[in-house]
Each structure stands twice: as structure tokens, then as C-alpha cells.
Amino acid sequence: MAAEDEGRTEEPSEYRIEKERKEGRVAKSQEISAALVILFAVLILVFLAKFIFAECMNIYRYFFERCAQADLSDKNMYSVFLSSFFKIILPITFIGILAGVIGNIVQTRGFLFSWKPIQPKFDKIIPHFGEYFKNTLFSGRGLFNIAKNFTKVILICLVAYIFIRKDIFVLIQVIDNGQILQAIGKIASMAAQILIIVSVVFLLISIPDYIVQRREFREKLKMTKQEVKQEYKELEGDPEVKSRLRSMQQQLLKMNIPRAVKESDVVIANPTHYAVTLKYDMQQENSAPMMTAKGEDSTALYIRRLAEENNKPVIENRPVARELYTNLEVGDIIPEKYYRVIAEIYAQIKKEEITGNL
């Protein structure tokens, strides 16, 4: 059933996608990993072909030379066989594992480790044949898989036919001449070419499969409007509660404003929209001006009125008042980038005090 039919019309949030990622559920195509494993394994086989052939010949030679007098309980025979076996198998196994890891990292965009996908779930043990056949044969995903696998079979047969047809007469001629080693080499060369081309084809087919998987994954994660609201409440808090808290903070701020204005050195205004108060204790070493109060609109006018009642200087400086109001909170130290303009304001206040005294 489509997400829209279930009322899930909203795109999944980043929080939900990240939550699914932590659970080990991501958009991923097994085709990409399988194609890379085949491709890397074939390439390492081609690269180590001479070494593998030499090892196989060594094993055959060793056992044929001793077949008449060999004792099946001779441990040396098993150690020789296992040594050659692991020399051949281990590099291919390591490259295959590495390719599988790379395929998963590319799709999950980094390392992702979670135990949850492999935890036993008893509801998955119970077979649901009806649902299985419905998803496999009578769904868009099922039809896509059938078309994909059918395309693979056709392409494998086509590639094999092209390469075998191209070299079949050369191969027959080599065999007729009794050149067994050349025939083996020719067959190995044909097989390597076919496997490399098929691996690349599989990799190309896996790209649309990944796109489909990603689209289906996001479709499953779509949310209803109610789920979006609920998630917002969980992450950001209930808007009504936040509104009440903001109102209480403003009330507390207004209660502290008279004291802050009374103890401040200056009020910087914009001229009626914003107002901030600064205090600078020059007696302390390494001290800096600090914002003690700020307000907007009616609160800004209230600060200015309190400043006039307490004979505090009010300096109208639109950019400075707006910058300080926007970028600082009450109790913050004024940053160094404002030192010059604040120093000019304090110098202006000092000059006006001296002029007034004269």
C-alpha cells in the first residue's frame, strides 16, 4: 500500500532517518555488494592466475610422485595440501570480504554497526506464504526483481555467446594440435573475460536497484502530519509550554530590568525598537563591558524611561544596538570586535560629563 493511501504524506525528517540508521535500517542494495565481490574476486583471480596455476601444478606433481608409496596417514601430505590450499584461497577470501565491506560502506555512507537487524524475531520465523507470493509475484517490487534477474540471465548468455563464438575455432585448433596447456590457458582467458564483463554488467544493473531500494525506503519512512507534530513536540518541546516559559522569562526579565538599568553605565538604543544596557567595572583588572539588560519595542521604551528616571545616559546608535541585541544575551561579555565602538561611546559619555560639570 502506498504511503499516501495510509495518510503518510510528509517526507521523513532527518531525525527519523537517523533513528532508523541507528537501528541498522538503511537504504541498501545487496546487488551492489554482490557485484563488487564478484568483480574483485575475478580481478584477483586474474592477477594471481600464474601463481595459482603454479601452486596447483606443485600439488599435482607432489602427489603423483608419491602416489605409489604414499601412506594416507602421512601428516606431511595433509600439511602440504593445506599449505597450498590456503595460499590460493586466503587472498581471494580476503578480497571478497573487503569488496563486501566497501559495497556496504558506499551505500550506508560510512561505517554502520548495529546488533538489532540480526536479533531473533519470532514473528519472522512463522512462514507467511500468501504474503510472500504476493510480494514476490504480484507487486511492483516483485515484478522489478523478476525483470532484473531475467535481464541478468539474458546478458550472461549473450556475453558468453559472444566470447565463445569469437574464440571457439582457435580453441578447437589448439586442442586438435594436442597443445593441452595452451588450451587450458585459452579457456582460462575466455572465462576471465566473460566473468569480468558479467561482473561489470551486474554492477551497472545494481545501480537502478539501489535507486529503487532507496525510494522504497524513504516511502516506508514517510510520516503523517500527526507524527510530524508529535516528533516536533518530542524534540523541541510542546509549543504551548515553550510559549508559557517564554512569557515567564520575559516577566522575570522585566522584574530585573529596573535594577539592571539603575546599576548600568549607559543605554544604547535604536532609537525605539531596541535597547541594551552596559556595565563596565573599571576597578577590576582584565574586565570588559557586560550586557546587563536588553529589550525590544515596548520593553526598549521601558528601558529608556527607566534610564531617564535614573539619569543614565542614552546613546542612540542603530547598528550597535541592533547587533548587540541580536548576537548577545543578558550577562554576556562584549566581544572584542565591538571594543572600539564601545570605547568611543564611553569616551562620549565621559566628555559629556566633563562638559556638564563645567
C-alpha positions, 0 to 999 in steps of 0.5 A: 500500500502506498504511503499516501493511501495510509495518510503518510504524506510528509517526507521523513525528517532527518531525525527519523532517518537517523533513528532508523540508521541507528537501528541498522535500517538503511537504504541498501542494495545487496546487488551492489555488494554482490557485484563488487565481490564478484568483480574483485574476486575475478580481478584477483583471480586474474592477477594471481592466475600464474601463481595459482596455476603454479601452486596447483601444478606443485600439488599435482606433481607432489602427489603423483610422485608419491602416489605409489608409496604414499601412506594416507596417514602421512601428516606431511601430505595433509600439511602440504595440501593445506599449505597450498590450499590456503595460499590460493584461497586466503587472498581471494577470501580476503578480497571478497570480504573487503569488496563486501565491506566497501559495497556496504560502506558506499551505500550506508555512507560510512561505517554502520554497526548495529546488533538489532537487524540480526536479533531473533524475531519470532514473528519472522520465523512463522512462514507467511506464504500468501504474503510472500507470493504476493510480494514476490509475484504480484507487486511492483517490487516483485515484478522489478526483481523478476525483470532484473534477474531475467535481464541478468540471465539474458546478458550472461548468455549473450556475453558468453555467446559472444566470447565463445563464438569469437574464440571457439575455432582457435580453441578447437585448433589448439586442442586438435594440435594436442597443445593441452596447456595452451588450451587450458590457458585459452579457456582460462582467458575466455572465462576471465573475460566473460566473468569480468564483463558479467561482473561489470554488467551486474554492477551497472544493473545494481545501480537502478536497484539501489535507486529503487531500494532507496525510494522504497525506503524513504516511502516506508519512512514517510510520516503523517502530519500527526507524527510530524507534530508529535516528533516536533513536540518530542524534540523541541518541546510542546509549543504551548509550554515553550510559549508559557516559559517564554512569557515567564522569562520575559516577566522575570526579565522585566522584574530585573530590568529596573535594577539592571538599568539603575546599576548600568553605565549607559543605554544604547538604543535604536532609537525605539525598537531596541535597547541594551544596557552596559556595565563596565567595572573599571576597578577590576583588572582584565574586565570588559563591558557586560550586557546587563539588560536588553529589550525590544519595542515596548520593553526598549521604551521601558528601558529608556524611561527607566534610564531617564528616571535614573539619569543614565545616559542614552546613546542612540546608535542603530547598528550597535544596538541592533547587533548587540541585541541580536548576537548577545544575551543578558550577562554576556561579555562584549566581544572584542570586535565591538571594543572600539565602538564601545570605547568611543561611546564611553569616551562620549559619555565621559566628555559629556560629563566633563562638559556638564560639570563645567 
